[in-house]
Amino acid sequence: MNRFMSAVSQIIHYSLPRAWLGTHLRITATLLLGLAYGFSASTWAAADEGARAADGTSAMLMRYREGTHYQKVPTAAASRRDGVEVVEFFSYGCIHCFNFDPAVEAWEGEVGGGVAFKRIPAVFNRTWEFLAQAFYTADALGVGEEMHQPLFRAIHTDNINIGDPALMAKLFKDHGGIEASDFAEAFDSFSVRSKVQQSKRLGQQMRLRAVPSMVVGGQYVVDGSMLEGGNDEMLKVVDYLVDLLETERTMLEAAAGD
């Protein structure tokens, strides 16, 4: 029981500052403590009233609901034991992804160590398949970071036709230092083409409706079309879902270790 109460205390300490999950976690923690120690009716009422008033979180809690603001992945994967994986499905050919990318970069720089972030190119058509091939080529050549912004800018700022293999090769040379022959070999390799097909199947499995989309913990998917705030609000929902999964895992581990 002491180990159980210690874990509950850690959850309370961790979650109280989180305004948008505050009410739910305060009530949950109060219930757990009450079950352990046996609260009187007046204590229950006072605790519940305090939880609902704290930080004005009741309205915030109601903002994000499954089926409205995010969807359960049809074939949900198990959560990571060492944290939560967040995946952005995007395309270099998508102007909304281009505009959203600075916010994603800033979010990635601030997110805690318990979150593992990665990008996967969406494949909705032949053009995006070609761009996904460029993404995995950069990854295979070890210049994924170096090529990410140049590929976006080439399309949406510089109006370069990177569908032309020669211009694509030049882009890799200019920004990644990759020779044209090395680019061509990687671009047409079996491993790169296989990863493109895997991305295509994964997007279908997640039932993506639009990009950019974010998949959290292999269990929940959200895109801007689900939200009044559009893409600007998406990362708030991602943070909400990350905390939801982290809290669930902490409580399950505490219960298993009791």
URZI-V222530 format. One record per residue. N is the residue number from 1. RES is the residue in three letters. SS is DSSP state (@ for helix, = for strand, . for the rest). PHI is phi in whole degrees, 0 to 359 (* if undefined). OMEGA is omega in whole degrees, 0 to 359 (999 if undefined). Layout:
N RES SS PHI OMEGA
N RES SS PHI OMEGA
This chain:
1 MET . * 180
2 ASN @ 299 178
3 ARG @ 296 179
4 PHE @ 297 181
5 MET @ 294 178
6 SER @ 298 179
7 ALA @ 297 178
8 VAL @ 298 179
9 SER @ 299 179
10 GLN @ 296 179
11 ILE @ 298 180
12 ILE @ 298 181
13 HIS @ 299 182
14 TYR @ 288 192
15 SER @ 267 186
16 LEU . 304 180
17 PRO . 287 183
18 ARG . 280 189
19 ALA @ 302 188
20 TRP @ 283 172
21 LEU @ 246 190
22 GLY @ 304 185
23 THR @ 299 182
24 HIS @ 301 184
25 LEU @ 286 177
26 ARG @ 297 180
27 ILE @ 295 179
28 THR @ 301 180
29 ALA @ 296 179
30 THR @ 298 179
31 LEU @ 298 180
32 LEU @ 297 179
33 LEU @ 294 179
34 GLY @ 295 178
35 LEU @ 297 183
36 ALA @ 285 187
37 TYR @ 253 180
38 GLY . 83 181
39 PHE . 275 172
40 SER . 280 182
41 ALA @ 299 181
42 SER @ 294 179
43 THR @ 293 177
44 TRP @ 303 183
45 ALA @ 296 181
46 ALA @ 295 180
47 ALA @ 295 181
48 ASP @ 293 179
49 GLU @ 296 179
50 GLY @ 295 180
51 ALA @ 295 182
52 ARG @ 289 181
53 ALA @ 279 189
54 ALA @ 300 173
55 ASP @ 62 182
56 GLY @ 60 190
57 THR @ 272 182
58 SER @ 301 181
59 ALA @ 294 180
60 MET @ 297 182
61 LEU @ 300 184
62 MET . 283 184
63 ARG . 290 187
64 TYR . 245 183
65 ARG . 229 176
66 GLU = 298 181
67 GLY . 91 178
68 THR . 245 183
69 HIS . 257 175
70 TYR = 203 183
71 GLN = 239 172
72 LYS = 284 177
73 VAL . 293 183
74 PRO . 306 179
75 THR . 243 185
76 ALA . 299 178
77 ALA . 267 178
78 ALA . 291 178
79 SER . 289 175
80 ARG . 294 177
81 ARG . 285 185
82 ASP . 256 179
83 GLY . 152 182
84 VAL = 242 177
85 GLU = 269 176
86 VAL = 243 182
87 VAL = 242 171
88 GLU = 261 170
89 PHE = 269 186
90 PHE = 211 170
91 SER . 216 175
92 TYR . 296 180
93 GLY . 276 185
94 CYS . 262 180
95 ILE @ 296 179
96 HIS @ 293 176
97 CYS @ 294 178
98 PHE @ 300 181
99 ASN @ 289 182
100 PHE @ 279 189
101 ASP @ 301 178
102 PRO @ 300 178
103 ALA @ 293 178
104 VAL @ 295 179
105 GLU @ 299 179
106 ALA @ 294 179
107 TRP @ 297 180
108 GLU @ 299 180
109 GLY @ 289 183
110 GLU @ 257 187
111 VAL . 291 183
112 GLY . 289 182
113 GLY . 292 179
114 GLY . 280 181
115 VAL = 245 176
116 ALA = 252 184
117 PHE = 253 172
118 LYS = 208 178
119 ARG = 250 173
120 ILE = 228 180
121 PRO = 287 176
122 ALA . 280 181
123 VAL . 234 180
124 PHE . 258 182
125 ASN . 202 184
126 ARG @ 294 179
127 THR @ 296 180
128 TRP @ 291 175
129 GLU @ 296 178
130 PHE @ 297 180
131 LEU @ 290 175
132 ALA @ 296 177
133 GLN @ 297 177
134 ALA @ 295 179
135 PHE @ 300 183
136 TYR @ 286 174
137 THR @ 294 178
138 ALA @ 299 179
139 ASP @ 296 181
140 ALA @ 295 181
141 LEU . 270 177
142 GLY . 76 180
143 VAL . 234 181
144 GLY @ 301 180
145 GLU @ 293 182
146 GLU @ 296 185
147 MET @ 265 188
148 HIS @ 300 181
149 GLN @ 293 178
150 PRO @ 302 178
151 LEU @ 293 176
152 PHE @ 299 185
153 ARG @ 294 181
154 ALA @ 303 183
155 ILE @ 277 192
156 HIS @ 263 180
157 THR . 243 187
158 ASP . 265 179
159 ASN . 54 177
160 ILE . 271 178
161 ASN . 279 182
162 ILE . 282 169
163 GLY . 289 175
164 ASP . 277 183
165 PRO @ 306 180
166 ALA @ 293 179
167 LEU @ 289 176
168 MET @ 296 179
169 ALA @ 298 179
170 LYS @ 296 179
171 LEU @ 298 179
172 PHE @ 292 178
173 LYS @ 290 184
174 ASP @ 293 187
175 HIS @ 253 181
176 GLY @ 243 182
177 GLY . 68 183
178 ILE . 264 177
179 GLU . 291 183
180 ALA @ 302 181
181 SER @ 294 179
182 ASP @ 291 177
183 PHE @ 299 183
184 ALA @ 298 181
185 GLU @ 295 180
186 ALA @ 290 184
187 PHE @ 299 182
188 ASP . 263 183
189 SER . 286 179
190 PHE @ 296 183
191 SER @ 295 179
192 VAL @ 294 179
193 ARG @ 296 178
194 SER @ 294 179
195 LYS @ 294 176
196 VAL @ 298 179
197 GLN @ 293 176
198 GLN @ 297 178
199 SER @ 298 180
200 LYS @ 299 180
201 ARG @ 294 181
202 LEU @ 295 177
203 GLY @ 298 177
204 GLN @ 294 179
205 GLN @ 298 179
206 MET . 281 182
207 ARG . 56 180
208 LEU . 297 179
209 ARG . 255 183
210 ALA . 198 171
211 VAL . 230 2
212 PRO . 287 173
213 SER = 231 178
214 MET = 239 176
215 VAL = 248 186
216 VAL = 248 176
217 GLY . 63 183
218 GLY . 67 186
219 GLN . 238 185
220 TYR = 231 178
221 VAL = 233 179
222 VAL = 220 172
223 ASP = 222 187
224 GLY @ 299 181
225 SER @ 293 180
226 MET @ 276 192
227 LEU . 239 177
228 GLU . 298 180
229 GLY . 276 178
230 GLY . 61 183
231 ASN @ 297 181
232 ASP @ 298 182
233 GLU @ 269 188
234 MET @ 301 183
235 LEU @ 291 174
236 LYS @ 294 177
237 VAL @ 293 177
238 VAL @ 300 178
239 ASP @ 300 178
240 TYR @ 301 182
241 LEU @ 289 176
242 VAL @ 299 180
243 ASP @ 295 178
244 LEU @ 299 181
245 LEU @ 290 178
246 GLU @ 295 179
247 THR @ 293 178
248 GLU @ 300 181
249 ARG @ 295 180
250 THR @ 299 181
251 MET @ 291 178
252 LEU @ 293 178
253 GLU @ 295 179
254 ALA @ 295 181
255 ALA @ 294 181
256 ALA @ 292 182
257 GLY @ 272 182
258 ASP . 289 999
